[in-house]
Each structure stands twice: as C-alpha cells, then as structure tokens.
Amino acid sequence: FKNNLYIPKNGKPFLIIDGQHRVEVCGKLPPNIKNEMELIFTFINNADPSTQAQLFTTINYEARRVSKSYLYHILGEFNIEYSEYTFLHEIVKLLNEVAASPLYDRVKMLGKSVNTKNSLSQAFLVELFYLLICTKCKEVKLLNETALLKIPVFRYHYVNKDYRKAIPKFIIMYLHAMKNLLKRVDIEWEDKDSHILLKTVGMGAAINIIPNIYVSLVCQYNLIGSQHLITEKLTIKNIEDLLKNITKVNLKNEPQNEYSKGSSQGQVRKLAEKLWKEIVVEIPTFGESQKAYINWFNASVVEKKQT
C-alpha cells in the first residue's frame, strides 16, 4: 500500500541510511515527473546516534564497501549528538582548511584527491587521533623508557569542553616543530616528494609518538593537572628543542630509505620507535616523568567502575 511521508522542515535532522543517491536525484527532477515516481529508500526513526552509525556501517560499509573517509565524514556531519567522531572530523577539516596548519590542503577528504598535494587519508588521521581521546581509558602501567606509550593524553582536554581548543592548537604547534626541524637539514616541508613526514608512514609515526612527547612536556613544564595551559605556556621552539634528534633519522623519501617503501602498521610502528629512541636519550628524567604522569592519569582521568 502507498503512504505519504511528511517531514517537518523545523524538525531534527535525520540520516537516510540507504537510498541517498536516489533521493538526491529525485530532488532535482521537474515536479511533473517527480510527483509520479515511486521511490524506495531506507530510514529509521527515533534511533540513537550509535544505532544510526551501526546501521549505516552495516549497509554501506560492510554490505557494499565505501571509503572509510566518507564514513567518518558522514558520522561527523550527521551525528545528532556530539561525539568523538564529530569532534575528530572537525579537527581534520580544520587541519586541512586553515592556512596556518602544516597539513593545509594535504588531506584527501572523503577519500578523494582533489590536487597533487593531497597525500594523507582523512580516515587514517581520524583513526590515529581517536587513540589520543578514546573513551576506553584503562589503568596505565609503567613501561621501559624506550617504549611507545598508549595513553589517550587528550582525553583530559576532550571531557572538559572549555579545554578542547588546546587539542588542534597543540597538533599544529607540534607539526610546525617537525617542519622547522626538516628545514635544518635542508628539506622543505612543502615538497612532499622529498621527505616521508607527509606520507602515511611518516605522519603515522609522528602521531604515534605524541603521547611520549606530551608526557615529557607536561612534566618538564610542571603542568600535571593544568594541561589545558600547555599551548599557552609552551612555544613551538620548546617542542622543537625536545624533538631535535629526529634529524638523526633518515626522513628523506629516497630508494635507500626503508621507510619510503611502504606504509604498513608494522612500518609505522618501527619508525615511531626509531624516532622516540633518538629523542629519549636527551631526556634523562623521562622515567620519573612517566611515573608521575601515569599516577595522575590513573587517579584523575580513568573512569573507575562502580561496585
């Protein structure tokens, strides 16, 4: 049987989870054709955002594979309630669209390259940044000083809405420090073909060491419990001084560099470990810093299970 579906213009936004293209095309047809057409599409009413995301993923990602970047874009743009993915979508858009960002015009939004500068996937960046704010904060244990920390260091900023602005600002400052250090060894950041930091393997490694760098800076400048001030108390030069030993690692995009030949998770992690091992030798107090930060994190950020 036939029924009409009336949607109030002032109502809450909703997401068509199957049939988006059919609806879009029909909207462009002349009224005399459009009014005579029968349209099949799938929608769900009164579902929470997580259910919407799960259905969208099942229909459009598992059943018929679409770009992960497109998926993250949809989750970011159409979540009725604000979520981590909405926030990270905005972060990546900002990094790609603000001229002051070292990633300006470098991201393949929706998984598509629009110019030759685009070299990093939106989905890739969202997945990496998610590990820095993820909700599953477990008790963190001490590791040896050369290990990569797996701590969502930006969780503190994210849960305190007034502090969220420090996250993109810190990322931009951090990338500027990387950019300045490349220049010291006569490599131009803008020339993405000359180095690996604008490739998946290099950017992945750079983001993987952020927890180690963050913990070092927070402790060095006595900011435990006041991390929201990190971008006010620190300068790009402070971060640059901490990172200076990355220039001892071959970051050139050349055949003899093993890290310019692939972008697997193993390669990303191997390069991240190599970068951190060069950096940590100049931080004799990192063991103490790690212990102090982890004690604070476990006590203040980890959500305790109620008995």
Order of alpha helices (4+ residues) and beta strands (2+ residues): alpha-alpha-alpha-alpha-alpha-beta-beta-alpha-alpha-alpha-alpha-alpha-alpha-alpha-alpha-alpha
